[in-house]
Amino acid sequence: MRGGRAARWTTPEDIVASTRQLWDSGALLRARIEGATLFPYELRLRQPSVAEMGEQFETVRAWIGELAAMERERKGHGYDLVWRAVNHRQLGRNSIPVAAVIPSEDDALRMIGRTADARLFNRLAGVTLEMFPALRAWMCSQPLKLLEHAGAWERVLAVLQWFATHPRPGIYLRQLDIEGVHTKFIESRKGLFTELLDQVLPPGAILAEASGAGQFENRFGLLSKPALIRFRMLDPQHVIGGLSDLTVPVAQFATLDTSVQRVFVTENEVNALAFPAVQSAMVVFGGGYGIDRLAQIGWLRDREVLYWGDIDTHGFAILDRLRANLPHVRSLLMDAATLHAHRPLWGEEEPDKRYTGELGRLTDAEHRLFLELRDNLHGERLRMEQERVGYQWAQAAIRRA
């Protein structure tokens, strides 16, 4: 019966699948929150044509029998068939089902095996709306998410209640003292909590421009792990408490009391570690586009600053960005002579990660080399990584600087 033309006719499984779609789309649960009425719910059936009834009479009769066997009258729940009389020249007058009507939500839930889930949803939704009426719209938009987190929902509500009572608390996530809730519970659900807290907290308790999981703490007024800067003193006369290699929070680096006159900035960790001794100087581990941290350090405006990055489009983009706040920065080992002296060591930038925009803070020589790299003048996606520069060549350039 399921082969040939009959495969196009609606089966009991199709009716169940259509009903399940009401659940999967959230429509059935949404109607509960909104007080809307979906039932009785009617599904039009794909049925045999008059010609097919004559050509496949036994197949049609079996199809009707299969549908009728699953009716509510026989099973105790499910759908009722709607019949239509059809006059056929050879077969005479016959009745054929044209629609299935699911009379109630209970019938629909029993058909798809979701009665217990719906009952659980009712309980969770009731408690949630009692505590946080503002979550009604969120639950209507994605009601299944409530069931997705059903096992943890009591703790979710406890977290929301804590934040509602302590907006922008100014403490670390680890310091939240909520019974039955540990730090990782929140950390692993930052996306969910962002959605919910956005609804239940007043606008003044939310830093709207801080978005994404990495900005969760900033968005809701928690303390976040401080950004760190690592640096080495290159002159023994300027070590700090006997220490030459230190990693400190950016805020502490900003208040560093040092009399060094020259600050080198390099992206590559090994380069920074192998940096030669230089009188009255230090080297700072740059960290790619984390260079913005350095750009905010006020005392660097009174020092000679030299930046050593990769000879590629991003290296020059980072240099340009650093000069936005520190316009006096000079580049080091980012010149055509260094590039061409190391031709055997050239590499390639990844195709989708090149910087192809305009840069307005480069010197004429830097800008010319940037354009040559951007426009593939010397080779496709050419780059010269700083760690490939010969050590003797680098030492000579540092001495000249």
C-alpha positions as CSV (number, residue, x, y, z in Angstrom):
1,M,0.0,0.0,0.0
2,R,2.9,2.4,0.7
3,G,4.3,2.0,-2.8
4,G,3.3,3.7,-6.0
5,R,0.6,6.4,-6.0
6,A,-0.6,5.4,-2.5
7,A,2.6,6.7,-1.0
8,R,1.2,10.2,-1.5
9,W,-1.8,9.6,0.7
10,T,-1.8,10.7,4.3
11,T,-1.1,8.0,6.8
12,P,-1.7,7.8,10.6
13,E,2.0,8.4,11.0
14,D,1.7,11.6,9.0
15,I,-1.1,12.8,11.3
16,V,1.1,12.1,14.3
17,A,4.1,13.8,12.7
18,S,2.0,17.0,11.9
19,T,0.8,17.0,15.5
20,R,4.4,16.6,16.8
21,Q,5.3,19.7,14.8
22,L,3.0,21.7,17.0
23,W,5.2,20.6,19.9
24,D,8.5,21.0,18.1
25,S,7.7,24.5,17.0
26,G,6.7,25.5,20.5
27,A,3.2,26.4,19.4
28,L,1.5,24.0,21.7
29,L,3.3,25.2,24.8
30,R,3.2,28.8,23.7
31,A,-0.6,28.6,23.5
32,R,-0.7,27.5,27.2
33,I,1.1,30.7,28.2
34,E,-0.9,33.0,26.0
35,G,-4.2,31.4,26.8
36,A,-4.7,30.7,23.1
37,T,-6.9,27.9,21.7
38,L,-5.5,25.6,19.1
39,F,-8.1,22.9,19.4
40,P,-10.0,21.4,17.8
41,Y,-7.1,21.2,15.3
42,E,-7.9,20.1,11.8
43,L,-5.5,18.5,9.3
44,R,-6.5,18.1,5.7
45,L,-5.7,14.7,4.3
46,R,-3.9,13.9,1.0
47,Q,-6.4,11.4,-0.5
48,P,-6.9,9.3,-3.6
49,S,-8.4,10.9,-6.6
50,V,-11.6,9.6,-8.2
51,A,-9.6,7.9,-10.9
52,E,-7.4,6.2,-8.3
53,M,-10.4,5.0,-6.4
54,G,-11.5,3.1,-9.5
55,E,-8.0,1.8,-10.4
56,Q,-6.9,0.9,-6.9
57,F,-10.1,0.1,-5.1
58,E,-8.6,-2.5,-2.7
59,T,-5.6,-0.3,-1.9
60,V,-7.9,2.6,-1.2
61,R,-10.1,0.5,1.1
62,A,-7.0,-0.7,3.0
63,W,-5.9,3.0,3.3
64,I,-9.2,3.9,4.8
65,G,-9.1,1.0,7.2
66,E,-5.7,2.0,8.4
67,L,-6.8,5.5,9.2
68,A,-10.0,4.4,10.8
69,A,-8.2,1.9,13.1
70,M,-6.4,4.8,14.8
71,E,-9.4,7.0,15.3
72,R,-10.2,8.3,18.8
73,E,-13.4,6.2,19.0
74,R,-11.4,3.0,18.8
75,K,-8.2,4.0,20.6
76,G,-9.7,6.2,23.3
77,H,-7.7,9.2,22.2
78,G,-6.3,10.7,19.0
79,Y,-8.2,12.1,16.0
80,D,-11.7,12.0,14.5
81,L,-12.0,11.6,10.7
82,V,-14.1,13.9,8.6
83,W,-15.8,12.0,5.8
84,R,-17.1,13.1,2.4
85,A,-19.4,11.2,0.1
86,V,-18.0,10.5,-3.4
87,N,-20.1,9.2,-6.4
88,H,-18.2,7.0,-8.7
89,R,-19.6,5.8,-12.1
90,Q,-18.5,2.1,-11.5
91,L,-18.4,2.0,-7.7
92,G,-21.4,4.0,-6.9
93,R,-21.6,6.2,-3.7
94,N,-18.8,5.8,-1.2
95,S,-17.4,7.7,1.8
96,I,-13.8,8.8,2.0
97,P,-11.9,10.6,4.8
98,V,-10.9,14.1,3.9
99,A,-9.6,15.5,7.2
100,A,-8.5,14.5,10.7
101,V,-9.6,16.5,13.6
102,I,-7.8,16.4,16.9
103,P,-10.5,17.6,19.3
104,S,-8.3,18.5,22.4
105,E,-4.9,19.3,23.6
106,D,-5.0,16.2,25.7
107,D,-5.6,14.1,22.6
108,A,-2.6,15.7,20.9
109,L,-0.3,15.2,23.8
110,R,-1.2,11.6,24.2
111,M,-0.7,11.0,20.5
112,I,2.9,12.3,20.6
113,G,3.7,11.0,24.1
114,R,4.2,14.5,25.7
115,T,1.6,14.5,28.5
116,A,4.2,14.3,31.3
117,D,6.4,17.0,29.6
118,A,3.4,19.4,29.3
119,R,2.6,18.8,32.9
120,L,6.2,19.6,33.9
121,F,6.2,22.7,31.7
122,N,3.0,23.9,33.4
123,R,4.7,23.6,36.8
124,L,7.9,25.3,35.8
125,A,6.2,28.1,33.9
126,G,3.9,28.8,36.8
127,V,6.7,29.1,39.3
128,T,8.7,31.2,36.9
129,L,6.0,33.7,36.1
130,E,5.1,34.0,39.8
131,M,8.7,35.0,40.5
132,F,9.5,36.9,37.3
133,P,6.4,38.0,35.3
134,A,8.9,39.8,32.9
135,L,9.9,36.3,31.5
136,R,6.5,35.7,29.9
137,A,7.7,37.0,26.5
138,W,10.9,35.0,26.7
139,M,9.0,31.8,27.5
140,C,6.5,32.5,24.6
141,S,9.4,32.9,22.2
142,Q,11.2,29.7,23.1
143,P,9.1,27.5,25.5
144,L,11.0,24.3,24.8
145,K,14.2,25.9,26.4
146,L,12.4,25.8,29.7
147,L,12.1,22.0,29.4
148,E,15.6,21.7,28.1
149,H,16.9,23.1,31.4
150,A,14.1,21.5,33.6
151,G,16.5,19.5,35.8
152,A,18.4,22.7,36.7
153,W,15.5,25.2,36.6
154,E,15.2,25.6,40.4
155,R,18.9,26.7,40.5
156,V,18.4,28.9,37.5
157,L,15.7,30.8,39.3
158,A,17.9,31.0,42.4
159,V,20.6,32.7,40.3
160,L,18.1,35.2,38.8
161,Q,16.7,36.0,42.2
162,W,20.2,36.7,43.5
163,F,21.0,39.1,40.7
164,A,17.7,40.8,41.0
165,T,18.5,41.4,44.7
166,H,22.1,42.3,44.1
167,P,22.3,44.2,40.8
168,R,25.9,44.9,39.5
169,P,27.4,43.4,42.7
170,G,31.1,44.2,41.9
171,I,32.5,40.9,43.0
172,Y,33.9,37.8,41.3
173,L,31.6,35.1,40.0
174,R,33.4,32.8,42.4
175,Q,32.2,34.9,45.3
176,L,28.5,34.4,44.6
177,D,27.0,32.7,47.6
178,I,23.8,31.0,46.3
179,E,22.7,27.8,48.0
180,G,23.1,24.7,45.8
181,V,24.8,26.7,43.0
182,H,28.5,26.5,42.2
183,T,30.5,28.7,39.9
184,K,30.7,26.3,37.0
185,F,26.9,26.0,36.9
186,I,26.7,29.7,35.9
187,E,29.9,29.6,33.7
188,S,28.5,26.7,31.6
189,R,25.2,28.6,31.1
190,K,26.3,32.1,30.4
191,G,24.3,32.3,27.2
192,L,21.1,31.2,29.0
193,F,21.6,33.6,31.9
194,T,22.3,36.5,29.5
195,E,18.9,35.9,27.9
196,L,17.1,35.7,31.2
197,L,18.9,38.5,33.1
198,D,18.3,40.8,30.1
199,Q,14.6,40.4,30.8
200,V,14.5,40.5,34.6
201,L,17.0,43.2,35.5
202,P,16.4,46.9,35.1
203,P,18.2,48.6,32.2
204,G,20.5,50.4,34.6
205,A,21.9,47.0,35.9
206,I,23.0,46.0,32.4
207,L,26.0,47.2,30.4
208,A,24.4,46.8,27.0
209,E,27.6,47.3,24.9
210,A,29.3,44.3,26.6
211,S,28.0,41.4,24.6
212,G,29.0,37.7,24.2
213,A,29.9,35.0,26.7
214,G,33.3,36.6,27.2
215,Q,31.7,39.8,28.4
216,F,29.2,38.3,30.8
217,E,30.9,39.7,33.8
218,N,31.1,43.2,32.4
219,R,27.5,43.1,31.2
220,F,26.1,42.3,34.7
221,G,28.5,44.1,37.0
222,L,30.8,41.3,38.1
223,L,34.5,41.5,38.4
224,S,36.4,39.8,35.6
225,K,39.9,38.3,35.5
226,P,42.2,41.2,35.0
227,A,44.1,41.5,31.7
228,L,47.8,40.9,32.3
229,I,51.0,42.3,30.7
230,R,54.3,40.5,30.7
231,F,57.6,42.4,30.4
232,R,61.3,42.0,30.9
233,M,63.9,44.5,32.1
234,L,66.8,44.5,29.7
235,D,69.1,46.5,31.9
236,P,70.2,45.0,35.3
237,Q,70.1,48.6,36.7
238,H,66.3,48.7,36.3
239,V,65.2,45.3,37.7
240,I,62.3,45.5,40.2
241,G,63.1,43.9,43.6
242,G,65.6,41.7,42.0
243,L,63.1,40.5,39.3
244,S,63.6,41.1,35.6
245,D,60.7,39.1,34.1
246,L,57.3,40.0,35.5
247,T,53.6,39.6,34.6
248,V,51.2,42.1,36.2
249,P,47.7,43.4,35.7
250,V,47.3,46.2,33.2
251,A,46.2,48.6,36.0
252,Q,49.5,47.9,37.9
253,F,51.6,48.3,34.7
254,A,49.9,51.7,34.2
255,T,51.3,52.9,37.5
256,L,54.8,51.3,37.1
257,D,57.5,53.5,38.6
258,T,60.4,53.0,36.2
259,S,63.0,55.2,34.7
260,V,63.8,53.2,31.6
261,Q,63.9,55.4,28.6
262,R,63.3,52.8,25.8
263,V,60.5,50.3,25.5
264,F,60.5,47.5,22.9
265,V,57.2,45.8,22.1
266,T,57.3,42.4,20.3
267,E,54.6,39.9,19.5
268,N,56.5,36.7,19.7
269,E,57.2,35.3,23.2
270,V,60.5,33.6,22.3
271,N,61.7,36.9,20.8
272,A,60.9,38.7,24.0
273,L,62.7,36.0,26.0
274,A,65.8,36.1,23.8
275,F,65.9,39.9,23.6
276,P,69.5,41.0,24.2
277,A,70.5,43.4,27.0
278,V,69.9,47.0,26.2
279,Q,70.8,49.9,28.4
280,S,67.8,51.7,30.1
281,A,65.3,49.5,28.3
282,M,62.6,46.9,28.7
283,V,60.7,44.6,26.4
284,V,57.0,44.1,26.5
285,F,55.1,41.0,25.2
286,G,52.6,42.6,22.9
287,G,49.9,40.0,22.3
288,G,48.6,40.8,18.9
289,Y,45.5,43.1,18.9
290,G,45.8,43.1,22.7
291,I,48.1,45.9,21.9
292,D,45.2,48.2,22.8
293,R,46.1,47.5,26.5
294,L,49.5,49.2,25.9
295,A,48.0,52.1,24.0
296,Q,46.3,53.2,27.2
297,I,49.4,53.3,29.3
298,G,50.0,57.0,29.9
299,W,53.8,56.9,30.9
300,L,54.6,55.3,27.5
301,R,54.0,58.7,25.9
302,D,57.2,59.9,27.6
303,R,59.3,57.0,26.5
304,E,60.9,55.9,23.2
305,V,58.7,53.0,22.0
306,L,59.7,50.6,19.3
307,Y,57.3,48.0,17.9
308,W,58.5,44.7,16.3
309,G,55.8,42.8,14.6
310,D,55.4,40.3,11.7
311,I,56.0,41.7,8.2
312,D,52.5,41.0,7.0
313,T,49.2,42.8,6.6
314,H,48.2,42.3,10.2
315,G,51.6,43.3,11.6
316,F,51.2,46.7,9.9
317,A,47.6,46.9,11.0
318,I,48.6,46.4,14.6
319,L,51.4,49.0,14.3
320,D,48.8,51.5,12.9
321,R,46.4,50.7,15.7
322,L,49.1,51.3,18.4
323,R,49.9,54.7,16.9
324,A,46.3,55.8,17.4
325,N,47.2,56.6,21.0
326,L,51.0,56.5,20.8
327,P,51.8,58.3,17.5
328,H,55.6,58.5,18.2
329,V,56.0,54.7,18.0
330,R,58.7,53.5,15.6
331,S,58.8,50.2,13.9
332,L,61.6,47.7,14.2
333,L,62.6,45.0,11.7
334,M,59.5,45.7,9.6
335,D,61.2,47.0,6.5
336,A,61.9,45.9,3.0
337,A,65.6,45.1,3.7
338,T,64.7,42.6,6.4
339,L,62.0,41.1,4.2
340,H,64.2,40.5,1.2
341,A,67.2,39.4,3.3
342,H,65.1,36.4,4.5
343,R,63.5,35.3,1.2
344,P,64.0,31.6,1.9
345,L,62.0,31.9,5.1
346,W,58.9,33.6,3.7
347,G,55.6,32.1,4.6
348,E,51.9,32.8,3.7
349,E,49.1,34.5,5.6
350,E,45.8,32.5,5.8
351,P,43.5,33.6,2.9
352,D,40.5,34.6,5.0
353,K,42.6,36.4,7.7
354,R,44.4,39.1,5.8
355,Y,44.0,42.8,6.5
356,T,42.9,44.5,3.3
357,G,41.7,47.9,4.5
358,E,43.5,51.2,4.5
359,L,46.1,52.3,7.1
360,G,46.6,56.0,7.7
361,R,49.3,56.1,10.4
362,L,52.2,54.4,8.7
363,T,55.3,56.1,7.4
364,D,55.8,56.3,3.7
365,A,58.2,53.3,3.7
366,E,55.9,51.3,5.9
367,H,52.9,52.1,3.9
368,R,54.7,51.2,0.6
369,L,55.7,47.8,2.0
370,F,52.2,47.2,3.4
371,L,50.6,47.9,0.0
372,E,53.1,45.5,-1.7
373,L,52.1,42.8,0.7
374,R,48.4,43.5,0.5
375,D,48.5,43.5,-3.3
376,N,50.7,40.4,-3.5
377,L,53.5,42.2,-5.3
378,H,56.2,39.9,-4.1
379,G,54.2,36.7,-3.8
380,E,50.7,35.4,-2.9
381,R,49.7,36.3,0.7
382,L,53.3,36.8,1.6
383,R,54.3,37.1,5.3
384,M,57.6,37.1,7.2
385,E,57.1,36.0,10.8
386,Q,59.3,37.9,13.3
387,E,60.7,34.7,14.8
388,R,62.2,33.8,11.4
389,V,64.4,36.8,11.4
390,G,68.1,35.8,11.9
391,Y,69.2,36.5,15.4
392,Q,72.4,38.3,14.3
393,W,70.3,40.4,12.0
394,A,67.9,41.2,14.8
395,Q,70.7,42.1,17.3
396,A,72.3,44.5,14.8
397,A,68.9,46.3,14.2
398,I,68.3,46.5,18.0
399,R,71.8,48.0,18.5
400,R,71.2,50.6,15.8
401,A,67.8,51.5,17.4
